[in-house]
Amino acid sequence: MQPDQPRLLRLLRSTGVLLTAIAVLRSAGFIFGLLNIDESDFAIIAKRISQGALPYVDIADIKPPLAYLLFLPAGLFGSASILPMHILAMLWVLATALILNKAARRWTGSELSGVAAAWLSVLACSCEVPSTNTELLMNLPIAAALLFWVRSETGGGLRDAWLAGLCIGLASLIRHQGVMVLAALGLALCLQLLLRRATAMTVGFALPWLLTVAVYAGTGHLPEFWDWVIGRNFLYAAGGNAGSSLARAATSIPLCLSAVALPWGFATLETFSPTERGPARTGLLLSLWLTWISVSLGGRFYEHYFLQFVPPLALVAAPRAGRLLEAWPTLSRRTRAFISAVALLPSLGLLAYSLARGAAGQYPGQEPRAQKLAAWLEQHTLPSERLFVWGHFSPIYYLAHRLPGTRYLTTSVHVGNFDPGQLPDNFDLRPFLSNRDVALTLADLEKNQVPLFIDTAPSGIHHWDRVPLSIAPELVRYLGAHYRLEAIVAGARVYRRLI
């Protein structure tokens, strides 16, 4: 059985083989386009930014600014398109894997552990359809931070700690939850009484945030930045869900853990029965297990939240997996077949599911009511005409090749920022109406003289029938005074502004 290991290792060491595997596993995005609503959200925001819009002022959402800037390829070529981002995501996953390979080799001194870390990071993405999302984008700087952390703990010094903090700062400018890695590594340094390194890492983390704050202060829009990036996110984490969080957790956690069974199995064994020790170990373990806090914030438990585990999970699991690769030729055929099945079947199952879901027409860009509405808008409006959509479905803009006429891409923030799909029946949204956001919407409608006002509540697109426009009486009054009904398309009511 000895020849098996060299042949297997040649395949696993090959960057080309790794990239091919990533491309195959992410092929649904290239075939079907939009895989979730977030993709269209960010693509439309990126298009507006490419036209000169300032995030949080001219176009608004609650993610940090680097998330939108990384999506700029989606807005640079004609109409907003997610294709450039699917290409970027494929290379992003590869780069993350290669960085984790280097980090594992530095930590363990084993090439096989490095190879294992790279492949485990790809397998660990099997908890979610292969969309391009902020968790995936955040994982690259987090992987780099963990590499610099390992270096600082294995012969490095303050510079590596500073670079680790800088990378975490960049990650948190993509997604706030990146700060959890700072807390984990900072706690590890405090436990070791390495306060100078902890200070250097904190300074590195603060630098990109201070530069961002300086930019917004210089433009005179620091209050908007603070409101959307900081203030609203505290509210989102504290109460932005409805229904039972426990029920969602009971569904999502078993699903996402079973889809990544092999990495989690190795990581759990390594946590309680270590094969690799050393000062870097504590920070890596804390980075993995404290990530449960950031995944649980808000109680929504979307599958893509579990992608936050990928970098620390792959690293913590790498020593065990590396030893398994070393012992591979000595294992029985039955054992090797079992391990191969546990490793590959979840990813192949996700591939089959992602392709079958597209074939069944169940991705956002395939929503039949949204497609009919978008087709009508393309036919009956000018490309330059902007829209205001009362609803929570940005693919309408994407499919119609039209852009928002207000700062609001969706109107969930007007009524508590709930996911309408998670609202229980007969949930009363009136206490959550944001008069501030209604007032800003009216100001934008008036300032920009937005030509089209679309009410998707009657159509039920993305469960928006649970959020009738009557919840916002001021908007109803403005609509009646300044717009006339032009068409009813797939249940949605399309109003045109009076001249």
C-alpha positions as CSV (number, residue, x, y, z in Angstrom):
1,M,0.0,0.0,0.0
2,Q,3.0,2.3,0.2
3,P,2.6,3.8,-3.3
4,D,-0.9,5.2,-2.3
5,Q,0.6,8.0,-0.1
6,P,2.9,9.6,-2.7
7,R,0.1,9.6,-5.3
8,L,-2.4,11.0,-2.9
9,L,0.0,13.6,-1.6
10,R,0.9,14.7,-5.2
11,L,-2.8,15.5,-5.7
12,L,-3.3,17.2,-2.3
13,R,-0.2,19.3,-2.7
14,S,-1.2,20.6,-6.1
15,T,-2.5,24.1,-6.2
16,G,-4.1,23.4,-9.5
17,V,-6.1,20.4,-8.1
18,L,-7.2,22.6,-5.1
19,L,-8.4,25.3,-7.4
20,T,-10.2,22.8,-9.6
21,A,-12.0,21.4,-6.6
22,I,-13.0,24.9,-5.5
23,A,-14.3,25.8,-8.9
24,V,-16.4,22.6,-9.1
25,L,-17.8,23.0,-5.7
26,R,-18.7,26.7,-6.5
27,S,-20.0,26.0,-10.0
28,A,-23.7,26.7,-9.1
29,G,-22.8,30.4,-8.9
30,F,-21.5,30.4,-12.5
31,I,-24.5,28.6,-13.8
32,F,-27.4,30.3,-12.0
33,G,-26.0,33.7,-11.0
34,L,-27.5,35.1,-7.8
35,L,-27.5,32.5,-5.0
36,N,-28.9,34.7,-2.2
37,I,-30.4,38.2,-1.7
38,D,-27.2,39.5,0.0
39,E,-25.3,39.1,-3.3
40,S,-27.8,41.4,-5.1
41,D,-27.7,43.8,-2.1
42,F,-24.0,44.2,-2.3
43,A,-23.9,44.2,-6.1
44,I,-26.4,47.1,-6.3
45,I,-24.6,49.0,-3.5
46,A,-21.3,48.5,-5.4
47,K,-22.8,49.9,-8.6
48,R,-24.0,53.0,-6.8
49,I,-20.5,53.5,-5.2
50,S,-18.9,53.1,-8.6
51,Q,-21.1,56.1,-9.6
52,G,-19.9,58.2,-6.7
53,A,-22.4,57.4,-4.0
54,L,-21.0,57.5,-0.5
55,P,-22.0,54.5,1.7
56,Y,-24.4,55.4,4.6
57,V,-25.2,58.7,3.0
58,D,-26.4,58.1,-0.6
59,I,-26.9,54.3,-0.2
60,A,-27.3,52.7,3.2
61,D,-26.9,49.3,4.8
62,I,-25.5,48.1,8.2
63,K,-22.3,46.3,7.1
64,P,-18.9,48.0,7.5
65,P,-17.5,49.8,4.4
66,L,-14.8,47.4,3.2
67,A,-17.5,44.8,2.5
68,Y,-19.0,47.2,-0.2
69,L,-15.6,48.1,-1.6
70,L,-14.6,44.5,-2.1
71,F,-17.8,44.1,-4.1
72,L,-16.9,46.9,-6.5
73,P,-16.1,44.4,-9.4
74,A,-19.8,43.7,-9.4
75,G,-20.5,47.3,-10.3
76,L,-17.8,48.3,-12.7
77,F,-19.0,46.8,-15.9
78,G,-22.3,48.0,-17.2
79,S,-25.2,46.8,-15.1
80,A,-24.6,45.3,-11.8
81,S,-23.4,41.7,-12.2
82,I,-22.5,39.0,-9.7
83,L,-20.3,37.1,-12.1
84,P,-17.0,39.0,-11.3
85,M,-17.6,38.3,-7.6
86,H,-18.1,34.6,-8.2
87,I,-14.7,34.6,-10.0
88,L,-13.2,36.6,-7.1
89,A,-14.7,34.3,-4.5
90,M,-13.1,31.2,-6.1
91,L,-9.7,32.8,-6.0
92,W,-10.4,34.2,-2.4
93,V,-11.1,30.7,-1.1
94,L,-7.9,29.5,-2.7
95,A,-5.9,32.3,-1.2
96,T,-7.4,31.6,2.2
97,A,-6.5,27.9,1.9
98,L,-2.9,28.7,1.0
99,I,-2.5,31.1,3.9
100,L,-3.9,28.5,6.3
101,N,-1.5,25.9,4.8
102,K,1.4,28.2,5.7
103,A,0.1,28.9,9.2
104,A,-0.4,25.2,10.0
105,R,3.1,24.4,8.7
106,R,4.6,27.1,10.9
107,W,2.6,25.9,14.0
108,T,3.3,22.2,13.6
109,G,6.4,22.0,11.6
110,S,4.6,19.5,9.4
111,E,4.1,19.9,5.7
112,L,1.2,17.3,5.8
113,S,-0.6,19.4,8.4
114,G,-0.3,22.4,6.1
115,V,-1.7,20.5,3.2
116,A,-4.5,19.2,5.5
117,A,-5.4,22.8,6.7
118,A,-5.8,24.0,3.1
119,W,-8.2,21.2,2.2
120,L,-10.0,21.3,5.5
121,S,-10.7,25.0,4.9
122,V,-12.4,24.1,1.6
123,L,-14.4,21.3,3.1
124,A,-15.4,23.6,5.9
125,C,-17.3,25.8,3.4
126,S,-19.8,23.0,2.9
127,C,-22.3,24.4,5.4
128,E,-23.7,26.9,2.9
129,V,-24.4,27.1,-0.9
130,P,-21.4,28.7,-2.6
131,S,-22.6,32.3,-2.6
132,T,-20.2,35.3,-2.3
133,N,-20.8,36.7,1.2
134,T,-19.1,38.8,3.8
135,E,-18.2,35.8,5.9
136,L,-16.2,34.3,3.0
137,L,-14.5,37.7,2.3
138,M,-13.7,38.2,6.0
139,N,-12.0,34.8,6.2
140,L,-9.0,35.8,4.1
141,P,-7.7,38.5,6.5
142,I,-8.7,36.3,9.5
143,A,-6.5,33.5,8.0
144,A,-3.7,36.0,7.6
145,A,-4.2,37.2,11.2
146,L,-3.9,33.6,12.5
147,L,-0.7,33.2,10.4
148,F,0.9,36.3,12.0
149,W,-0.4,35.1,15.4
150,V,1.4,31.7,15.0
151,R,4.5,33.5,13.8
152,S,4.4,35.8,16.8
153,E,4.1,32.8,19.1
154,T,6.8,30.7,17.4
155,G,9.8,33.0,17.4
156,G,8.3,36.2,16.1
157,G,7.7,39.4,18.0
158,L,5.8,42.7,18.2
159,R,5.7,43.2,14.5
160,D,3.9,40.0,13.9
161,A,1.4,40.8,16.7
162,W,0.8,44.2,15.1
163,L,0.2,42.6,11.7
164,A,-2.2,40.2,13.2
165,G,-4.1,43.1,14.8
166,L,-4.1,44.9,11.5
167,C,-5.5,42.0,9.6
168,I,-8.2,41.6,12.2
169,G,-9.0,45.3,11.8
170,L,-9.4,44.8,8.1
171,A,-11.6,41.7,8.7
172,S,-13.9,43.6,11.0
173,L,-14.2,46.3,8.4
174,I,-15.8,43.6,6.2
175,R,-17.9,42.1,9.0
176,H,-18.1,43.3,12.6
177,Q,-17.8,39.7,14.0
178,G,-14.1,39.7,13.0
179,V,-13.4,41.5,16.3
180,M,-14.1,38.2,18.1
181,V,-10.7,37.0,16.9
182,L,-9.1,40.0,18.5
183,A,-10.8,39.2,21.8
184,A,-9.7,35.5,21.6
185,L,-6.0,36.3,20.8
186,G,-5.9,39.2,23.2
187,L,-7.2,36.9,26.0
188,A,-4.5,34.4,25.1
189,L,-1.8,37.0,25.3
190,C,-3.2,38.3,28.7
191,L,-3.1,34.7,30.0
192,Q,0.5,34.6,29.0
193,L,1.1,38.1,30.5
194,L,2.4,39.2,27.1
195,L,0.9,42.7,27.5
196,R,3.3,44.4,25.0
197,R,2.2,42.0,22.3
198,A,-1.5,42.6,23.3
199,T,-0.9,46.3,23.0
200,A,0.8,46.0,19.6
201,M,-2.1,43.8,18.3
202,T,-4.7,46.3,19.5
203,V,-2.9,49.2,17.9
204,G,-2.8,47.3,14.6
205,F,-6.5,46.6,14.9
206,A,-7.3,50.2,15.6
207,L,-5.4,51.6,12.6
208,P,-7.8,50.8,9.7
209,W,-10.8,51.9,11.9
210,L,-9.2,55.2,12.7
211,L,-8.4,55.8,9.1
212,T,-12.0,55.0,8.1
213,V,-13.4,57.4,10.8
214,A,-11.0,60.1,9.6
215,V,-12.3,59.8,6.1
216,Y,-15.9,60.1,7.2
217,A,-15.1,62.9,9.6
218,G,-13.3,64.7,6.7
219,T,-16.4,64.5,4.5
220,G,-18.7,65.7,7.3
221,H,-20.6,62.5,7.4
222,L,-19.3,60.8,10.6
223,P,-22.8,60.8,12.2
224,E,-24.2,58.7,9.3
225,F,-21.2,56.3,9.6
226,W,-21.7,55.9,13.3
227,D,-25.4,55.4,13.0
228,W,-25.3,52.7,10.3
229,V,-22.1,50.9,11.2
230,I,-22.2,51.1,15.0
231,G,-25.5,52.2,16.4
232,R,-27.9,50.1,14.2
233,N,-25.7,47.0,14.6
234,F,-26.2,47.0,18.4
235,L,-29.9,47.1,17.8
236,Y,-29.7,44.4,15.2
237,A,-27.7,42.0,17.5
238,A,-29.9,42.8,20.5
239,G,-33.4,42.4,19.0
240,G,-33.4,42.0,15.2
241,N,-35.2,38.7,15.1
242,A,-38.7,37.4,15.7
243,G,-40.0,34.0,16.5
244,S,-37.9,31.3,18.3
245,S,-34.1,31.6,18.1
246,L,-33.9,28.2,19.8
247,A,-35.9,26.6,17.0
248,R,-33.7,28.1,14.4
249,A,-30.6,27.0,16.3
250,A,-32.0,23.5,16.6
251,T,-32.3,23.3,12.9
252,S,-29.2,25.1,11.7
253,I,-26.6,23.9,14.1
254,P,-27.0,20.1,13.5
255,L,-27.2,20.8,9.7
256,C,-24.1,22.9,9.6
257,L,-22.1,20.7,11.9
258,S,-23.0,17.5,10.1
259,A,-22.0,19.1,6.8
260,V,-18.5,19.8,8.1
261,A,-18.3,16.6,10.2
262,L,-14.7,15.7,9.5
263,P,-13.1,19.1,10.3
264,W,-15.2,19.4,13.5
265,G,-14.3,15.9,14.5
266,F,-10.6,16.5,14.2
267,A,-10.9,19.9,15.9
268,T,-12.8,18.5,18.8
269,L,-10.3,15.7,19.3
270,E,-7.4,18.2,19.1
271,T,-9.1,20.4,21.7
272,F,-9.5,17.7,24.3
273,S,-6.6,15.4,23.4
274,P,-3.9,17.6,21.9
275,T,-1.3,16.3,19.5
276,E,0.3,19.7,19.1
277,R,1.2,22.0,21.9
278,G,3.1,25.3,22.2
279,P,2.1,28.9,23.0
280,A,0.1,29.3,19.7
281,R,-2.4,26.6,20.7
282,T,-4.3,28.7,23.3
283,G,-5.1,31.5,20.9
284,L,-6.2,29.2,18.1
285,L,-8.5,27.2,20.4
286,L,-10.0,30.4,21.8
287,S,-10.5,31.8,18.2
288,L,-12.4,28.6,17.3
289,W,-14.7,28.2,20.3
290,L,-15.4,31.9,20.9
291,T,-16.7,32.2,17.4
292,W,-19.8,30.5,18.7
293,I,-20.6,33.9,20.3
294,S,-20.5,35.8,17.0
295,V,-22.4,33.1,15.1
296,S,-25.2,33.3,17.8
297,L,-25.5,37.1,17.9
298,G,-29.0,38.2,16.8
299,G,-30.4,34.7,17.1
300,R,-30.8,34.3,13.3
301,F,-28.5,31.3,12.7
302,Y,-28.3,31.6,9.0
303,E,-26.1,28.9,7.4
304,H,-23.6,31.4,6.0
305,Y,-22.9,32.6,9.6
306,F,-21.1,29.2,10.2
307,L,-18.5,30.1,7.5
308,Q,-16.9,32.3,10.3
309,F,-15.5,29.1,11.7
310,V,-13.5,28.2,8.6
311,P,-10.0,29.6,9.4
312,P,-9.7,28.6,13.1
313,L,-11.5,25.3,12.4
314,A,-9.1,24.3,9.6
315,L,-6.1,25.2,11.7
316,V,-7.2,23.4,14.9
317,A,-8.1,20.3,12.9
318,A,-4.9,20.3,10.9
319,P,-2.5,18.4,13.3
320,R,-4.9,15.4,13.6
321,A,-5.5,15.4,9.8
322,G,-1.8,15.7,9.1
323,R,-1.1,12.6,11.2
324,L,-3.9,10.8,9.4
325,L,-2.3,11.6,6.0
326,E,1.1,10.3,7.4
327,A,-0.5,7.1,8.5
328,W,-2.7,6.7,5.3
329,P,-0.7,3.8,3.7
330,T,-1.0,1.7,6.9
331,L,-4.8,2.0,7.2
332,S,-7.1,-0.7,5.9
333,R,-9.1,-0.2,2.8
334,R,-12.3,-0.1,4.8
335,T,-10.9,2.6,7.1
336,R,-9.7,4.7,4.2
337,A,-13.0,4.3,2.4
338,F,-14.9,5.4,5.5
339,I,-12.7,8.5,6.1
340,S,-12.9,9.4,2.4
341,A,-16.7,9.2,2.6
342,V,-16.9,11.4,5.7
343,A,-14.6,13.9,4.0
344,L,-16.1,14.0,0.6
345,L,-19.8,13.2,0.8
346,P,-21.0,16.4,2.5
347,S,-19.2,18.6,-0.1
348,L,-20.5,16.4,-3.0
349,G,-24.0,16.5,-1.4
350,L,-23.9,20.3,-1.2
351,L,-22.8,20.4,-4.8
352,A,-25.7,18.2,-5.8
353,Y,-28.1,20.3,-3.7
354,S,-26.8,23.6,-5.1
355,L,-27.2,22.4,-8.6
356,A,-30.6,20.8,-8.0
357,R,-31.9,23.9,-6.3
358,G,-31.0,26.0,-9.4
359,A,-32.6,23.4,-11.7
360,A,-35.8,23.7,-9.6
361,G,-35.7,27.5,-10.0
362,Q,-35.4,28.3,-6.3
363,Y,-32.6,30.9,-6.2
364,P,-33.6,34.6,-5.7
365,G,-32.9,35.6,-9.3
366,Q,-35.3,32.9,-10.4
367,E,-38.3,34.2,-8.3
368,P,-41.1,34.2,-10.9
369,R,-43.0,37.2,-9.5
370,A,-39.8,39.2,-9.3
371,Q,-38.8,38.2,-12.8
372,K,-42.2,39.4,-14.2
373,L,-41.9,42.7,-12.3
374,A,-38.4,43.2,-13.5
375,A,-39.3,42.4,-17.1
376,W,-42.1,45.0,-16.9
377,L,-39.8,47.6,-15.5
378,E,-37.2,47.0,-18.2
379,Q,-39.9,47.4,-20.9
380,H,-41.8,50.4,-19.5
381,T,-39.1,52.5,-17.8
382,L,-35.9,54.2,-18.9
383,P,-32.5,52.9,-17.7
384,S,-31.9,56.2,-16.0
385,E,-35.2,56.1,-14.0
386,R,-34.7,55.2,-10.3
387,L,-37.1,53.1,-8.1
388,F,-38.3,53.1,-4.6
389,V,-39.3,49.5,-3.5
390,W,-41.4,48.9,-0.4
391,G,-40.1,45.4,0.3
392,H,-37.1,43.2,1.1
393,F,-36.0,41.9,-2.3
394,S,-33.1,43.7,-4.0
395,P,-33.0,41.2,-6.9
396,I,-35.9,43.3,-8.4
397,Y,-33.3,46.1,-9.0
398,Y,-30.7,43.6,-10.2
399,L,-33.0,41.8,-12.7
400,A,-34.5,45.1,-13.9
401,H,-31.1,46.7,-14.4
402,R,-32.4,49.7,-12.4
403,L,-31.1,51.5,-9.4
404,P,-32.6,52.7,-6.1
405,G,-33.8,56.3,-6.0
406,T,-33.4,56.6,-2.2
407,R,-30.7,55.5,0.2
408,Y,-32.7,52.4,1.1
409,L,-32.1,49.3,-0.9
410,T,-34.7,47.4,1.2
411,T,-37.2,48.7,3.7
412,S,-36.8,46.2,6.5
413,V,-35.0,48.9,8.6
414,H,-38.3,50.8,8.6
415,V,-40.0,48.1,10.6
416,G,-37.5,46.7,13.0
417,N,-35.0,45.2,10.5
418,F,-36.6,41.8,10.8
419,D,-36.2,39.1,8.2
420,P,-39.7,38.8,6.9
421,G,-39.2,35.1,6.3
422,Q,-38.7,34.6,10.0
423,L,-41.7,36.6,11.1
424,P,-44.4,34.5,12.8
425,D,-48.0,34.8,11.5
426,N,-49.9,37.9,12.7
427,F,-46.7,39.5,14.2
428,D,-47.5,43.1,15.0
429,L,-44.9,45.3,13.4
430,R,-46.4,48.7,14.2
431,P,-44.4,49.2,17.5
432,F,-41.2,48.8,15.5
433,L,-41.9,51.5,12.9
434,S,-38.9,53.7,12.5
435,N,-40.2,57.3,12.1
436,R,-36.7,58.4,11.5
437,D,-36.2,56.1,8.5
438,V,-39.7,57.1,7.1
439,A,-38.7,60.7,7.4
440,L,-35.4,60.1,5.6
441,T,-37.2,58.2,2.9
442,L,-39.7,61.0,2.3
443,A,-36.8,63.5,2.1
444,D,-35.0,61.3,-0.5
445,L,-38.2,60.8,-2.5
446,E,-38.7,64.5,-2.6
447,K,-35.1,65.5,-3.2
448,N,-34.5,63.0,-6.0
449,Q,-38.1,63.2,-7.5
450,V,-38.0,59.4,-7.7
451,P,-40.1,58.3,-10.8
452,L,-41.3,54.9,-9.6
453,F,-42.7,53.7,-6.3
454,I,-43.3,50.0,-6.1
455,D,-45.3,48.3,-3.3
456,T,-44.4,44.6,-3.2
457,A,-46.5,43.7,-0.2
458,P,-49.6,42.7,-2.3
459,S,-47.4,40.3,-4.3
460,G,-46.0,38.5,-1.3
461,I,-42.5,38.6,-2.7
462,H,-40.1,37.3,0.0
463,H,-43.0,37.2,2.5
464,W,-43.5,41.0,2.3
465,D,-47.3,40.5,2.5
466,R,-46.6,40.5,6.3
467,V,-45.5,44.1,6.0
468,P,-48.3,46.1,4.4
469,L,-47.6,49.7,3.4
470,S,-50.4,50.8,5.8
471,I,-47.9,50.3,8.6
472,A,-46.3,53.6,7.5
473,P,-49.1,56.1,7.2
474,E,-46.8,59.0,6.2
475,L,-45.6,57.0,3.2
476,V,-49.2,56.2,2.3
477,R,-50.1,59.9,2.4
478,Y,-47.0,60.9,0.3
479,L,-47.8,58.2,-2.2
480,G,-51.3,59.4,-2.6
481,A,-50.3,63.0,-3.1
482,H,-47.4,62.5,-5.5
483,Y,-48.0,59.2,-7.4
484,R,-50.6,57.5,-9.5
485,L,-51.1,53.8,-10.0
486,E,-49.7,52.8,-13.3
487,A,-49.8,49.0,-13.3
488,I,-50.3,45.9,-11.2
489,V,-47.6,43.3,-12.1
490,A,-47.5,39.9,-10.5
491,G,-49.4,41.4,-7.6
492,A,-47.0,44.3,-7.0
493,R,-48.4,47.8,-7.4
494,V,-46.3,50.1,-9.6
495,Y,-46.9,53.8,-9.1
496,R,-45.5,56.6,-11.3
497,R,-44.7,60.1,-10.0
498,L,-47.1,62.9,-11.0
499,I,-45.5,65.6,-13.1
